[in-house]
Amino acid sequence: MIVTLTDLALISHSPGPIPPIAPHDGSWLPALDAAIAPCAERAALVARLHAPGALVVTTGQQPGLFTGPLYTIHKALAAGALARRLEAAWGRPVVALFWLAGDDHDHLEASGASWLDAEGRLDGWQLSPRLDGAPQRPMSQEPLPESIEDGIAHLAATLPPGPHAEATMAWLRRHYRAGASIHAAYAGALAELLGPLGIACLDATHPAVKQAQRHALRHALEQALELDATLAALPAAGTGISAGDGATLVFLETAAGRERLIVDGEGFTTRRSNERFTRAAVMSLLDEAPERFSANVLLRPVVERLILPTVAYVAGPGEHRYLTAQASALYPVFGTTPQVPVPRWGGTLVEPWVQRLLDRLGVAAEAVVSDDGRLTREILRRDLPPAVTERLAALRHAITSTEHDLTAAGHALDPVLDRAVAGRVRKLVAVADDFERLFERHLRKRDDIAYAQLRRVMDALRPGGAPQERRLTAATFLARYGRAWLDRIVVATDAWAAGWQP
């Protein structure tokens, strides 16, 4: 579906209808107020969370450089839209809450960002990689190096100039500073971006959250073997999250970084460093230093359900698979019911200059987004000189007619010749295809043909061969259109959420 929004178009990738959602009883824990990330709207957001009968729609994502890929923003705005829809339907406050997953220790995923430069070409920047053997610290403990200034400078130099770009860079500079943790920078930038849209950001690494989830993590450790057996008995989920090896659903921070605890007889062992703890020692440590513990991806939604009055979780495709195929089996062990997993809204922004090139090519944006390579070949063939196209068509026709005549004559002579003729014809077809590829390879080098225009469109809609929302960071469009870009996504996500029928 194309939603036209004045000078921009937004291709909405609808995941299908929103499943039925029933309100749950619950109330906001005042102790969690301190974990709401600071922003200008913080007091108003906290007040909404304290309103009688208030519920939340949650979503979340691990930290990313310059707020990470666009789908992070799409998830947050989809949660906001669903919260508004539920509030209107139920007549009670429903607040969108973004879970800032700073416990994550995937440095590679958090350390790079990509954007479209002023010419619409893919650009990016990357922090230096972790050294081999370095502790796998969570992003809440991974400081940004001095080189972050180089990344900020490169982003500023390559974005299209203008007041929106200046505002975007000022926003990022307020948060992405040397010495700040990757998580703190991400949390601050997102809270400032999302607060005006009524979306609260919860810092999952805050002591208040660590204390609130302590009982859930204790139960997960006490029932570790039962939970592991439950997961191991499930059909293959295709999520890549395995079970059956005695692994708990709990991580512990050690000198080696964030490590999964494994059941080891009457105690536990850490997965990488093989440090052993008695059961009593782990339980005591959980009471004394809960900040060192965190839930894995399957346990986290259960924790959210236990400490938050959440009714739905807006999930990406991978999250939705493990939420429905694996995590859903865990809730009964914790004596609770699951929040509803809702497939997130997604979209691709079509800028005016991209639409002009699409019109010139006579191609729809959806065709580019879903191209499996055939569209590219079709466009390349348009640029082949007429003499080449005509001679290749004549060559293929000659091969086909020759195959027919030789097959008939050969079969009359000896039926075994059928296979021999077919094999040689395949070689002739391969030669014709090779001729075509030869000309196409040379066409790809030119910048004055339809293929060059398609390549620019591809850079904008499928940068680096990946969906736009999985590759580009928010700075790409904030620098071009300012917060009006966010407002337009709000319109699209509201239309998506309107599909839910109470």
N, C-alpha and C positions, 0 to 999 in steps of 0.2 A: 504494500500500500504506500503510495506517495502522498505525504501531507504537505501541501504547498503553504509556505509561511513567508509571505511578502517576497523579499528578494532571495530567499533561501528555500531549498526543499529538503525534507528529511524523509529518508526511506525508513519506515518502521518495520523492524523484523519482529513480527508478532509471534510469541511462543505458543499461542493458543489461549483458550479460555482460562480464567482464573478459577481454581477449584473452590468449592464451598468452604466458607470460613465461619466458625461459630465463636462468639466471644467467650473468653475464659474468665473465671473469677481471679482476682489477684490485685495487688496494690504495689505501688512504687515504694522501694526501700529508701527512706530518707538518707541512710548512710551512703548511698551511691551518688548523692548530689555532688560530692567533691570530685567524682570521676568524670563529670560532664566537662568536656574540653572548653576552655575559655573562648568566648567570642562576645561581640557586642550584645547579642540576643540571649546570652546564657541565662540571665535571671528570668526572662519570660519563658524560656523553654523549661527550666526547672519548675516554675510555677504551674505550667501545663501538666507536667508529670505528676505533680502533687494534687491535681484536681480530682475530686471524688470520682471513682470508677475509671480512672485513666488507664488506657491500654497502650501497648507499643507494637509497631511493625518494625522488625529488625532486619538489618542486612549488615554487611561488613566486608573488609578486605585487608590483606596484609599491606604494610607500608610500601610505597613506591617513590622513586625520585620524581620530583616536581608533581606530585600526587598520583603518579603512575598512569596506566592506560585509561582511555575514556570510559571503558565499561565500569570503572569504579564510580564515576559520576552518574552513569546511567543507572546503576543499581540504587544509588542513594536517591535519585529523583523518582525512580519507580516506587521505592518504599514510601516516599513522601506522597506520591499520588494515591497509592493504595490506602495510606493512612487517612487521607482526606475523604476518600470514597467510603471507607468503613465508618468514619465519624459521622458523615452525613446520613448513612443508612441506619446506624445504631443509636444516634442521638447521645453519644457519650464521647469524651475526649479520646482521640487516638493519635499518638505521636510517633513520627518516624525516628528511629534510633540507629545510628551507624556505629557498629562495633569496630573500634580501631585496634586491629590485631597486632599489637606491637611485640607480642611474644614470638612471632614468627622469626625463624633464623635463616631464611633463604636469602642470603646476601646477593646472589646473582640476580634474582628477580627484582630485588629492591634497588639495584644500583645503576640502572640505565633508564634513559628516557629518549623518546623519538618525537619528532614534530615535522611539520611542513614549513620550509623556509619561505622567504618572501616571493620566490619564484614558483612555489608549489611543489618543490622537490623534497624528498625525504632527507632529513638530517637527524642528528642525535648526539648524545654524549653519554659517557660511562665512567663511573667511579673505578678506581683501580681494583682489581679482583682481590679477594682474600688470598693470603699466602697459604700454600699447601701446609696442612697440619695446624693451622691457626684454630683457636677455639671457635666453635659454632655458636657465637653469641646471638641472643635475640636482637632484633633491630632497635629495641629500646635501650640497648647498651652498646650500640655500634655508632661511634661519633662520626660526623661528617668531617672529612679532612680539609686542610687549607685549599686543596685543589677544587673544592666546590665553587670557589670564586671563578675559576676558569670555566666551569660548566655554565654558571649563571651568565658570564660574559659572552660565551659562545651563543647561548640561547638568545640573549638580547641583540647580538649583532646580526643574527640570521632571520629573526622574525620581521614581518613587515612593519615599518615604522609608523608611529601615530600615537594618539592619546591612549587608545586601548592597550597597545603594547607597553607603553610606559606604566600604566596602572597594573598590568599583569606582572611586569618585572618587579615593581615595588611590592606587590603581594608576595611573590616568591622570595624576594630578598628579606622580608620580615621574618621568614621562617627557616629557609635553607641557609644557615650560617655555619661556618666552621666551628666545631665543638659541640653543636647541638646534635642529639642523636637523630638517626634517620627517621625513627618513629616520631620523635617530638616535632621535627620539621613537618612531617606528613600530617600529624594530628592537628597542629596549629593551622596549617594552610587549609585543610579540609574544613575545620570548624569555622574558619572565617568565610569560606566560600559557601558553605551549606546553611549556616545559621540564619541568614536572611530569608531562606526558603522554608524555615520552620523545622529543619532537621537537626536534631541533637547528635553530638558525637560523644561516644562513651569510650574513655581510655581504659582498655582491658588490662593494662599493666599497672593501673593505679592501686595503691594499697587497699582502698575501699572495695574494689572488685576482687582482689586477691583474698581478702578476708571473707567476703560474701560467698565465694565459690568453694571455700575450704571444706565444708561438709560434703559437697558433691564430689570433690576429688578424693576425700577420705573414703567415701562409699565406693567409688570407682576402684580404689586400691584394695579395699576389703573384698570386693566382688570381682576381682580381676580375672580369675580363672573362669567364672561363670560367664562374664561378659565376652571373654575371648572365645569360649566354646559356642556361645550364641552366634557370634559373628562368623565363626568357622563353619557353622552348620548351614549358613545361608547359601543360596545359589551364587555362582560367580557373578559379580556385579559389574565388572568391566571398569572399575574405578581405579584399579592399581593399589587399593588399600587392602592388604592381606591380613589374615588372622590365623590363629591356630598354633602360634609359636610361643605362647605365654606372654606376649607383650601386653602391658597395661595400656590404658588410654591416657596416661599421665606422663608429662615431661618434668624433669628436674634439672635445674641449672647447677652444673659442676664446674670444676676448673677447665674441663674440655668443652664447655658450652652447654647448650640445651640438649639434653639426652633423654631418650625414651627409657622408662623403667621396665625391666623384664622380671617376671616372677622367677625366683631362684630358690626352690625349696621353701623354707619358712621365711625367706627374705626377698630382697630385690637386688638386681644387678643393672648397672647402666649399660646401654647398648654399645657405645663406642669405646669407652675407657675401661669397661669391665670392673668398675668400682662397686664393691658389694656393701649392702646395708641390711641390717636386721629389720624386720617388720616394725619393731618398737622404735628403732632409730628413725625410720622414715616418718612414722606417725608423729613422733615428737618434733621432728624437723618441720613437718607441715603445720603444726601448731605455733612453733617459734618463728619460722621464717616462711610464711605462705607465699611471699613474693618470689620464691625460687621455684614455685610449681605452676604448671599450666596444663590446660587440656589439649588433646589432639583434635583434629578436625571432626572426628565423629562424636567426641564427647562435648565439644564446645556448644553445639545447639542445645544439648540437654542442659548444660550449665545455664545457658541463656534462659531456657524455659523455667528453671528452678529459681533463678534470682530476679527475673524480670517478668512483668505482666504481659508477655509477648503472645500475640495471636497468629502471627505469620512471619515467615522469613523469606525475603526476596533473594533468590539464589541464581547464580550463574549456571550454565549447563552442567559443568562438572560437579558443582555443589549439589545441584538438584538430583543427580544420579546417586551420590552417596547418601544424601539425606533420605531419599525414598527407598533405596535398596539396602542400606546398612544401618544408618543411625536410627531409623524408625524402630528397629528391634530393641534398642537399648532403653527406651523410656520406661517400659514396665518394671525394669529392675530398679529404677529410681522412684517408682511410685507416682509417675506423672504421665500426662498425655502430651503428644507432640504439638508444637505450633505447626501451622500449615506451610509446607514449602511451595513457594510461588515462583515459577520461572520468570526471570527478570525481563523487562523491556529492553530492546536493543535497537540501535539505529545507525544510519550512515548519513552524514551531512553532505549535501550536494551544493557546492558554492556556485554563484552565478557564472563565473568564468568556466567552471566545469560543465555547467548545463549548456553554455554556448558551444563548447567543443562537442558535446554529445549531440546537439542538434545538427552540427555540421557533419558529423559522422553518420547521423541517422540511427543512433543506437540509444537504447534506454539505459538509465543508470542501473536498474536491476540486473540487466544482462551483463554489465561489467562486474557487478558485485558477485554474481554467481558463476562467472566464466570459468570453465574448466580447461581452457586453452583453445577451444574451437573458435571463439570470437576473435582472438588474436590472429589466428590463421586466416580467417575470413577477411579481416581488415588488411592483412598483408597481401592477400591475393588481389585486392582492389588496386594496389599500387604496381602490380606487375605490368610491364609494357604489353600492349595489345598483341604484338608479334609473338611474345613469349607465351601468353595465354592461349593464343590460337594454335601455335605449334605444339604445345603440350597437349591440348585437347585432341589435335590431329594424331599425335603419337599414341595417346591412350586408345583412341578409336581404332587405329591401325593394329595395335596389340590385341584388342578384343576381337576384331574381325579375323586376324591371323590365327588367333587361338581357336576360333570356331572352325576355320577351314582345315587347319593342321590336325585338330583333334578328330574331326570326321574322317580325314584321309588316313591318319595313323591308325584309327580304330579298325578301319576296313582292312588295313594291312596286317595289324596284329593288336589285339585289345590291350596288351601290356604297355603299349606306347602311350596310353592315356595319362598315366602318372608322369612319365618322362616329359611329355609335352607340357603338362600343367606346371611342373617344376621349373621349366625354362621360361614359361610365361610369367611366373612369379618373379623371376630375376629381371625380366624386361620391365615389369610394373615397378620394381624397386629402382630401376634406372630412371624411369620417368619421375618417380617421387624424389629421387636424389637431385635431378635437374631443378625441380621446383624448390626444394630446400636450398639449393645453391643460390638461386636468385633471391629467395627470402632472406638468407643470411646477409646478403649485401644490402638489401632494402632496410634492414634493421639499423644500419649504420647512418642512415640519412635522417635529417631533421626537417625536411620540407615536404613530408608525405603524411598520409592518413595514419600510418602506424605510429609516427612520432606524436601525433595528437592523442591517439589512444594511449600511448605510454604515459603522457602527462595526466590523462584521466585516471589511468591505473594507479599512478603515484598518489593521487588524491583519494580515490575510493578504496583501493587495495594496496596501501603502502607496503613495500617490501614483500608483496604477495600475501599479506595477512589482512583480515578484516580491519577496517579503519579503527574501530573501537578497541581492538586488541593491540594496536601498535602505537597510536598517537596519544600524546598527553594533552591535558586540557588547555595548556598554554597556546596550542595551535589555534584554537578558535576564540579563546578569550582575547588574544592579542588582535584578532581581526574584527570581532563583533562585540566585545565586552560582555556584560552580563545579559544583554539581549539574547545571546546564544542560549544561556541557561533558561531564560524565560520561554524560549521556543521549544526546548525539550520538555519543560513543564507542561506546555499545551499538549504535546504528543503523548506524554505519560498519563496525563489526565484522561485523554481519549482512550488509552489502553485500559486504565483502571475502571473506566465507565462500563467496560464489558463485564465486570463482576456484578452478578445479580444476587441480592440478598434473599 
